[in-house]
């Protein structure tokens, strides 16, 4: 329903007053808004001086409250955003904030004076302070004083296991964060990565087994350097007839890495890898038989060298073959094939 009235007859209807530009003569007129009986009234100036009112249903009024005021042309004018008032902090929230602050300040006492981070491998030195083991050991190589007190100090270090466990729980729970926890946060992420990789390896994933072997061999992603564990995972992958793992396992037997040195097993595993089509193993057998490597338990054998050289030469062209033929392996193969006049 549309209703018009004279502006002087209705007092007190102005709730919101806004200046609008009259596009005809560039003069200013006004718009006024009122809520009455649960309905929203949009009051717009008619150029004749009268007022025009459009009553809107409650549902429409709610929609306009969300989308903005509607002009006579049908366009909307956005309402100014109002930020909700912040709720007062509860006593429980205050206590929690106080506890977190106290924990953060307590953690400062555990910072290594050298690295200024929470120690991953904490030890207690003779000055009573907790240090990162690697940092204090490096310091004591060239200093006989405490880096904290500058007083004379011996080299005795004691593991601080309780401190390590406490730091781990505080960081994992999120009670501590920031730069001081950077090393610990990284450690936790690496441990999770290692746990996920171990899970895949235990499920029979050969790539995961070889990755675990490499991580143990280099002490990476939170795993301590451990040759025996590197050998364990390499052997598990090799037992599944993975040719690359067999080559890696043959090297372990050759140098005694993670196991006893065994030249017979070196030759067996290397030959198994070659029989599975591994060009790396084939080239190594060509070299060992061509030159004779008694220190590796290989006698010189022209026939065996030629056999494996032909195997390499018969492999289909591939980027891997191209790389090997451009290396020492290719030189050995070419030398053997050239001597036997076989192309």
C-alpha positions in Angstrom: 0.0 0.0 0.0 1.3 3.5 -0.9 0.4 6.5 1.3 1.3 10.2 0.8 0.9 13.0 3.4 2.1 16.5 4.0 5.4 16.6 5.9 4.0 19.0 8.5 1.2 16.7 9.6 3.3 13.8 10.9 5.6 14.7 13.7 8.3 12.4 15.2 8.5 10.0 12.2 12.2 10.7 11.5 14.5 7.9 12.6 17.3 8.2 10.0 17.8 11.3 7.9 20.1 11.2 4.8 20.9 13.8 2.2 20.2 12.7 -1.4 21.1 14.4 -4.6 18.2 15.4 -7.0 19.5 14.4 -10.4 17.2 16.8 -12.2 18.4 20.1 -10.7 21.4 19.1 -8.6 19.7 20.2 -5.4 19.6 18.3 -2.1 16.6 16.6 -0.7 16.2 14.2 2.2 15.2 10.6 2.9 13.8 9.5 6.3 13.3 6.0 7.8 10.9 4.9 10.6 10.1 1.6 12.2 6.4 1.3 13.1 4.5 -1.7 14.5 7.2 -4.1 13.4 7.2 -2.7 9.9 9.9 -0.6 8.3 8.8 2.6 6.5 11.0 4.0 3.7 10.3 7.7 3.4 11.6 9.4 0.3 11.2 13.1 -0.8 9.1 13.7 -3.8 10.3 16.8 -5.7 6.9 18.5 -5.3 7.5 18.8 -1.5 5.2 15.9 -0.4 6.5 12.7 1.2 6.0 9.2 -0.2 5.9 6.2 2.2 6.0 2.6 1.2 5.1 0.0 3.8 7.2 -3.1 3.8 6.3 -6.5 5.2 8.2 -7.7 8.2 10.1 -10.3 6.0 11.1 -7.7 3.5 12.2 -5.4 6.4 14.5 -8.1 7.7 16.0 -8.7 4.2 16.6 -5.0 3.9 18.2 -4.9 7.3 20.8 -7.3 5.9 21.2 -6.0 2.4 20.8 -2.2 2.9 18.1 0.4 2.3 16.2 0.3 -1.0 15.9 3.5 -3.1 13.0 4.3 -5.4 15.0 3.0 -8.3 15.2 -0.5 -6.7 19.0 -0.3 -5.8 20.2 -0.9 -2.3 22.3 1.3 -0.1 24.5 -0.7 2.2 24.0 -0.2 5.9 27.2 0.8 7.8 28.8 -2.3 9.5 28.7 -2.3 13.2 31.2 -4.4 15.1 29.8 -6.6 17.9 30.9 -5.5 21.3 33.6 -7.7 22.8 32.4 -9.9 25.6 33.9 -9.3 28.9 36.7 -11.7 29.8 35.5 -14.4 32.2 37.4 -15.4 35.4 38.2 -18.8 33.8 39.8 -17.0 30.8 41.8 -14.7 33.0 43.1 -17.7 35.0 44.0 -19.5 31.8 45.8 -16.5 30.4 47.7 -16.1 33.7 48.8 -19.8 33.7 50.0 -19.6 30.0 52.0 -16.5 30.9 53.6 -18.2 33.9 54.4 -21.3 31.8 56.0 -19.1 29.1 58.1 -17.3 31.7 59.1 -20.6 33.2 60.2 -21.9 29.8 62.6 -18.9 29.6 64.6 -20.5 32.4 65.1 -23.6 30.3 66.5 -21.8 27.2 70.0 -22.8 26.3 72.2 -19.8 27.0 74.1 -20.5 23.8 71.4 -21.2 21.2 68.6 -19.2 23.0 66.2 -22.1 22.1 64.6 -24.8 24.1 67.2 -27.7 24.0 66.4 -30.8 22.0 69.0 -32.9 23.8 69.2 -31.0 27.2 72.1 -31.6 29.5 73.0 -30.0 32.9 76.5 -28.6 33.1 78.6 -28.0 36.2 77.3 -24.4 36.5 73.8 -25.8 37.1 72.3 -24.5 33.8 70.6 -26.6 31.1 72.2 -26.5 27.6 71.8 -28.0 24.2 74.3 -30.9 24.3 75.9 -30.2 20.9 76.2 -26.4 21.7 77.9 -26.8 25.1 80.2 -29.6 23.9 81.4 -27.4 21.1 81.8 -24.5 23.6 83.9 -26.6 26.0 86.3 -27.6 23.3 87.8 -24.1 23.4 86.6 -22.6 26.7 87.1 -23.5 30.4 84.5 -21.1 31.7 80.7 -21.2 31.9 79.0 -19.3 29.0 76.4 -18.2 31.5 78.4 -17.1 34.5 81.8 -16.7 33.0 83.2 -18.6 36.0 85.6 -21.6 35.7 83.7 -24.8 34.8 84.6 -28.4 34.2 83.4 -30.6 31.3 81.1 -32.9 33.1 77.6 -33.0 31.6 74.5 -34.9 32.8 71.5 -35.8 30.7 68.4 -33.8 31.8 65.7 -36.3 30.9 63.0 -34.7 33.1 63.6 -31.4 31.4 63.4 -33.0 28.0 60.1 -34.7 28.8 58.6 -31.5 30.3 59.5 -29.4 27.2 58.1 -32.0 24.9 54.7 -32.1 26.7 54.5 -28.3 26.8 55.3 -27.9 23.1 53.0 -30.7 22.0 50.1 -29.3 24.0 50.5 -25.9 22.5 51.3 -24.2 25.8 54.5 -22.9 24.3 55.1 -21.5 20.9 57.2 -18.9 19.1 60.9 -18.6 18.2 62.0 -20.3 21.4 60.2 -23.5 20.3 61.3 -23.4 16.6 63.7 -26.3 17.0 61.2 -28.4 19.0 58.4 -27.7 16.5 60.6 -28.8 13.7 61.6 -32.0 15.7 57.9 -32.9 16.3 57.1 -32.4 12.6 60.0 -34.6 11.6 59.0 -37.3 14.1 55.5 -37.3 12.6 57.0 -37.6 9.1 59.2 -40.5 10.2 56.3 -42.2 11.9 54.2 -42.0 8.7 57.0 -43.3 6.6 57.7 -46.1 9.0 54.0 -47.1 8.8 54.2 -47.3 5.0 57.4 -49.3 5.2 55.9 -51.7 7.7 53.0 -52.2 5.3 55.4 -53.4 2.5 56.1 -50.2 0.6 59.5 -50.7 -1.0 60.1 -47.0 -1.6 59.3 -46.2 2.0 61.7 -49.0 3.2 64.6 -47.5 1.1 63.7 -44.0 2.4 63.8 -45.2 6.0 67.2 -46.8 5.2 68.5 -43.5 3.8 67.2 -41.5 6.8 68.9 -43.8 9.3 72.1 -43.7 7.3 72.2 -39.9 7.3 70.5 -39.3 10.6 67.7 -37.3 9.0 64.1 -36.3 9.9 64.5 -36.8 13.6 66.1 -40.3 13.3 69.4 -40.9 15.0 72.2 -42.0 12.6 72.1 -45.8 12.9 73.9 -48.1 10.3 72.3 -51.2 11.7 68.8 -49.8 11.1 69.8 -48.5 7.7 70.9 -52.1 6.8 67.7 -53.6 8.2 65.4 -51.5 6.0 67.7 -51.9 2.9 67.6 -55.7 3.4 63.8 -55.8 3.8 63.5 -53.9 0.5 66.1 -56.2 -1.2 64.2 -59.3 0.0 61.3 -58.1 -2.1 63.7 -58.3 -5.2 64.0 -54.6 -5.7 67.1 -54.2 -7.9 68.2 -50.8 -6.5 67.9 -52.2 -3.0 69.9 -55.2 -3.9 72.7 -52.9 -5.1 72.5 -51.0 -1.9 72.6 -54.2 0.1 75.6 -55.4 -1.8 77.5 -52.2 -0.8 76.6 -52.8 2.8 78.2 -56.3 2.6 81.2 -54.9 0.7 82.2 -52.3 3.3 80.5 -53.8 6.4 78.0 -51.1 7.0 75.4 -52.1 9.6 76.5 -55.7 9.2 79.7 -57.8 9.0 81.8 -57.5 5.9 80.9 -60.4 3.5 82.4 -60.4 0.0 80.5 -63.5 -1.0 77.2 -61.8 -0.3 78.4 -58.7 -2.1 78.9 -60.7 -5.3 75.6 -62.6 -4.9 73.5 -59.5 -4.3 75.2 -57.6 -7.1 74.6 -60.4 -9.5 70.9 -60.7 -8.4 70.4 -57.0 -9.1 72.0 -57.4 -12.6 69.8 -60.4 -13.4 66.8 -58.2 -12.6 67.9 -55.7 -15.3 69.7 -53.1 -13.1 72.2 -51.4 -15.4 74.2 -50.1 -12.4 74.8 -53.7 -11.3 75.6 -54.8 -14.8 78.3 -52.1 -15.3 79.8 -53.0 -11.9 80.1 -56.6 -12.9 81.6 -55.7 -16.3 84.3 -53.6 -14.5 85.0 -56.3 -11.8 85.4 -59.1 -14.3 87.2 -57.0 -16.9 89.9 -55.7 -14.5 89.8 -58.5 -11.9 89.1 -57.3 -8.4 90.5 -59.9 -5.9 90.0 -57.5 -3.1 86.3 -57.8 -3.9 86.5 -61.5 -4.4 86.3 -61.2 -8.3 88.7 -63.0 -10.5 89.5 -61.6 -13.9 87.2 -63.2 -16.5 87.0 -62.0 -20.1 84.0 -64.2 -20.8 82.0 -62.9 -17.9 82.9 -59.3 -18.7 81.7 -59.8 -22.3 78.5 -61.5 -21.2 77.5 -58.5 -19.0 78.7 -56.0 -21.5 76.4 -57.5 -24.1 73.6 -57.4 -21.6 74.1 -53.6 -21.1 74.4 -53.1 -24.9 71.1 -54.9 -25.5 69.1 -52.8 -23.1 66.5 -50.5 -24.7 67.6 -46.8 -25.0 66.5 -44.8 -22.0 67.8 -41.7 -20.0 69.2 -44.1 -17.4 71.2 -46.0 -20.0 72.4 -42.8 -21.6 73.7 -41.5 -18.3 75.5 -44.8 -17.5 77.0 -45.1 -21.0 78.4 -41.5 -20.5 80.1 -42.6 -17.2 82.8 -45.0 -16.2 80.3 -47.8 -16.7 79.9 -47.0 -20.4 83.7 -46.7 -20.7 84.1 -50.3 -19.4 81.4 -51.6 -21.6 82.9 -50.0 -24.7 86.3 -51.3 -23.8 85.1 -54.8 -23.5 83.0 -54.7 -26.6 85.9 -53.1 -28.5 88.4 -55.8 -27.5 86.0 -58.6 -28.5 85.2 -56.7 -31.8 81.5 -57.0 -30.9 79.2 -54.1 -31.8 
